[in-house]
Amino acid sequence: MDTLVNNAGIGGAGPLEVVPEDEHRLIFETNYWGAIRTTQAVLPGMRERQRGTIVNVSSGAGQMAVPNQAPYCASKWALEGMSESLAYEVRPFGVRVILVEPGIVATQIFENSAATTHFDKRSPYVSLMRRSGWLYRAGLRAPGTPEAVATVILNAVHAVDPPLRHVVGDDAERLIEGHARTPTESFLEMAEIEDDEAYRERFRAIYDIDLS
């Protein structure tokens, strides 16, 4: 079976105002353009053979924009849009596209992103940065595993007619489901909540995730 898995990805954290352009571009170079290059390399052969599967590993952040990670989210949203468009284009040729959307997974991505993580206690965005950290700390209490993601990929590749999107992890499921049923303006209004406990309560009410 012809299969391409685009799994390479890098992260970073910080409010958009302070993220250097070269770091923003580097995230896109890996998370988006890397997948474009490998996909274009294998597609002619898959199309000619009338079979093949392209797996793009996105993120729960590919469906929900996470504050303090605009470049990362933008790269995953771009990957999602490309994948959905591509799935339509190649379907008549027997080629399938699969999106895998993990939540927080216990990998080296956090250590590898240390150089592109901008935390400054003097920043006017310090509250945003701190609360963003709560979400990842909550996810790391019971993180997903690379093996779980690999199993989802393997099962999807061997499925007869798999759906386009595959969410992996309880945290990703709760975030995506909560975000889908919450009006965008209600989500944005959370940024104006000054009291930390009130913020935690509102977050728990929407996403059923405890940030304490």
Secondary structure as UniProt FT lines:
FT   STRAND          3..6
FT   HELIX           16..18
FT   HELIX           21..28
FT   HELIX           29..33
FT   HELIX           34..49
FT   STRAND          52..57
FT   HELIX           60..62
FT   TURN            67..68
FT   HELIX           70..90
FT   HELIX           91..93
FT   STRAND          95..102
FT   HELIX           109..112
FT   HELIX           114..116
FT   TURN            121..122
FT   TURN            124..125
FT   HELIX           126..139
FT   TURN            140..141
FT   HELIX           146..158
FT   STRAND          165..168
FT   HELIX           170..180
FT   HELIX           184..189
FT   HELIX           190..192
FT   HELIX           196..207
//
